[in-house]
Amino acid sequence: MSFHSLNAPRKIHSLDAEIRGAAVLANPGLVAMVSTDPVRLGVCPLGGSAGKTTNISLSSADDVALLSKDAAVVRSEGDVWAVLGIQHSPKIDQVGRDARLLAARPGGETALGLGWDESATEFKLVKNDVEGRQFVLRGSVRAFDVTEAETYAVVDAGGEGGELRVHPGATPEPGASHRATLPREAKGLDRVRGGQQLSAIYKRGGSAVCAVVKSAGKLVAKMITLEAAAVDVAVLEGSLFVAFADGRIAIYSDAAIEGATGAALAPTNKVQLGGRGEPRVIVATAKGGATLWIGTSAGEIFSAAIARKSAG
């Protein structure tokens, strides 16, 4: 049974500042969101209980990755900072420069930074420090996403729209296990959410999404048109989740994606986000019950339970 609907979002925590990034740590089960101006890190248990806020002495923040329950890395414009001692008195150290994206790994221990110079950096927790290891990429990479077992890279190769490559492990250094040539319309899309059943390549503020579905052991890409511009996108199993600027949070089932044509795709189900501000980031989790987490421009963190279609 595929995911089919969303419950009404419930406010869990607030950072009282615009949320820019989100990350998941599967074990022990945490979701983190980072705000900017001021920079605050909110960490909430996946069970939905109250979160903890940590103030960080940075001027801005764009992305976050949890390496453990007590260690994170934060991208602040082009710089990457290690934040150690989250649960107590945090200490920050600069561990990277010239990064345009930071991808969190749900398994923790490492995160992946994408540089402006066609390089990447693996940030790894080693005892009580974070170490950065830079390496050269194969081709011009537009975006990364890292799951617990694989790395998804969108590369300007293989056709006018580029290519999605799936690499085993926490970096794209091993050879790709799967590849998908992307349609021409995917050329300007610069973010990716990876998954074994469904991956989504998109651009914040755009209504076009390239869905890459695994079928008969192969990856097949197709373009989807949304009814409005997407603020952010998430995937879980075969379902696509989209946040819109007007506060709507929509789910598109695997059946809806399979039947998509050139027309704007109607959501399988949608809910309206309450509270203050607009959605900024979303992330989907499976542990402890499927949940969509939403961070807003006002700093509020919401969770919405995801339900499957009943057999009947």
N, C-alpha and C positions, 0 to 999 in steps of 0.2 A: 504494500500500500504506500502510495506517495504522500508527501505532505500536501495539505489541501487548504488549510485555513490558519488564521492567526487569532489568538485571543486578544482582548483589549490590553494595550500596554499599561504596565504598572510602574510608577516611579519608585526607584530603588535608592538613589543617591544623588547628590548634587555637588558640583565643583564651583558653581557660581562664576564661571568663565567659559568662553567658547571652546567646545571640545573639537579637537583636530584629528586625533588618532585613537585607535583601539587595537587591543591584542588579547589573545587567549592563552592561558597556561593550563593544559589539560590535567596535569597532576601537580598540585592537589585540587585543581578545579577553580580557576580564578579568571575573571575578565578585568582588564585594565583599560582605562581611558585617560588621555592626557589633554589638558586644556592649555590655552595660551593667554597671556596678558591678564592675570598672572598665570605662571606655569604651575599646575597642580596635577598630581597623579592620583587617580581614584582607583582603588582595587576592591572589587566586589566578589564574594563567593558565588559560584554558579548556582547554588541553591536559592539565591535571591535575598539573603539577609543583608543587613546594613553594611555599607562599605567603609573603607578607611581612606582618608585624604592625606597626602604628603605634599608639602610645599617644596618646590625645587627652584633654586636660585639661577634661573635662566631667563633670558629676555623674551623668548618665544619657544614654541614647540609645534612640530608637524606630525611626527610619527612616534610610536612607542612599541617596544617589544619586551616581554617579560622573559628573563633567562631563568629565574627561580622566584619563589615567593618573596625573596628579599633583595633581588637584583633585577635591574632593567637597563635598557639602553633607549635613549631619546634622541631623535633628530631635531635639531634646532636650526632651521634654514639649512646651510650646507654642512654644519658641524654635527658630530655624533658624540654623545656624552654617556658615560656609564653612571648609573645611579645605584649606589650600594648602601645597604642598611635601610631599606624602605620601611621596615617595621619599627625602626628605632630612630636614630639621628642620621639622616641620609648624608652621604658623601658623594660628590660628583667629580669625575675625572674625564677629560677629553680623550676620546679613543679613535676618532676619525674625522676626516675633512672632506669637503667637496662631494657630499652625498646628495643625490636628488630623490632617493627613496630608501626607506628602511622596511624590510619585510620580516614580520615576526614568525617564529616557528612554534606551533602549539605544544610541541614536546619540550620546549625550553632549551636551556644550555647554550644555544646559538641563535644568532639572528643574521640577516643578510642585507648588506648595504649595496646600493647601485650607485656607482660614481658617474660623474659627467665625462670622464675620459675613457669610457669603454672598459673600465675595470670594475671589479666588485670586491667587497671586503666581508669576510666572515668574522663576526664578533662572537667570541667564545668565553664562557665563564670558566676560569681556571682558579680553583680554590676561592680566594676572596677578591680576585681581580678579574677584569674583562680585558682580553687581548684581541687585537685586530690583525687579521692576516689577509693581505691584499693579493689578488690574483687576476690574471688577464682573462677576459671573456672571449668566447667564440662568436664573432659577429657583433653587430650593433644591437644591444638589448634595450628594449623600450620599457619593460616592466618585469617584475618578479612577484611570485607568491610562493610561500613555503608551507607545506602541510607536514604532518608528523613523519611521513615517509618519502615525500617527493618534493622536487622544486619545479615550478612552472615558470617558463621564460618566454616572453614575446620578443621575437627577433625579427629585424628587418632583413629577411631572407626568404627564399622559397616562393616568392610571388610578390605582386604589387601590394598586397595587404599584409605581408609578413608571414611568419610561421610561429605556431605555438609548439614549444618543445617541452617534453616532460622528462625530467632527469631523476633517477633514483638517488635518495639521500638529501642532505641539507644544503647542498650547493649544486650549481649546474656543471661542475667539473667532470663528473662521469658522463659518458655518452648518453644521448637521449634514448629512452625506451619507447617513446611514442612521439609522433610529429603530426601536425595538422597544418595544411596550407590554408591561409586565411583569405577571405574574399577581399576584393579591392577596397570595399567600403570600410574595412577595418584598419586602414592605413593610419588614421589619426588617433586611434584608441590607445591610451597610454597607461591603463591599469588592468590588472588581471586578478580574478579570484579562481583558484584552482580546486578541482575535486575529481575523484575517480570517475564519477558518473557524468558530471557537468562542470565545465569551466566557463567563466564569463569574462570577456574582454570589453572594456568600456572606457568612457571618459566622463569625469564628473562635469555636470552641466550639459551633457549631450543626451539625445534620445535614442541613439543607436547602440545596440549591444550585439557583440558577436558571441553566440552560444556555441560551444564545442562539446558535442555529446559523444560518449563512447558507445559504439554500436558494433557488435560482432567482433570485438577486439580491436577495432580501429577508431580513430578520432575523426569526426565529421563536423565541419564548421558551417554555420548558417547565420545570417544577419536577422536580427529582431528589431522592430521599431516599437518603442514605447509610446504611450499616449502623452507623455510630457518629459521634460529633461530630468535625468536622474541625478540626485545628490550623491548617492552611494549605492553600492550593489553588494550582495552576499550570496553564497550558494551553500546548499546542504543537500547531500545525496543528489537527486535529479531536479531539485526545485531551485528557482531563482527568486531572490527577494530584492525589492527596490524601494528606496526612500525618495520621496519627492519633496520639493521645497514647500509645498502647501500643507505639509504634515501628513500626507497619506503614506502608508506603508503597505506595499502590495506584495502578494505572492503569486508566482506563475508556476503551475505544476509541470511535471515532465510531459504530460499529455498536451498541455497548452503550448509548450515550446515545440514539441514535435509537429503540431498542426499549424504553427505560425506561418503566415504568408507575408506579403509586402505591406499589408495594412497594419495600422497600430494594433498591438496585441492587447486584448482585454484581460485584466487580472483575473485569476481564479478566485481570489478573495482579497479584500483590503480592509484596513482599519485606519482610524484617524487618531493621530497623536495629539494628546492634550498637553497641558502645561505651558510653559513659556518658551519662546524661541522656535526655531526650525530644526529639523533633523540635519545632522552633519556627517555622522558616520554610523554604519551598522555592521554587526558581526554575528554570525550564527554559530551556535554551539549544540552539540549532541549529548554530552555527558549530563546525567541527572535529569534527562528529559529535554527534548529539543526546544531551544529558546532562541529568539532573536533579541539582540541587545542594541539599543539605540542611544546615541549621544547627541545632544542638541547644541545650538548656538548660545543658549542660556546656561549651559553647563549641566543640564539635568541628564541623568542616566535612567533609562527605562528598560524593562524586560517584557517580552511578550511570548507566551507559550505558543509553540507551533503544533498543530494537530494534524493527524493523518486522516485521510478519507476512510470512513468506515466501510467494512466489507459489504454491508447491506446497502 
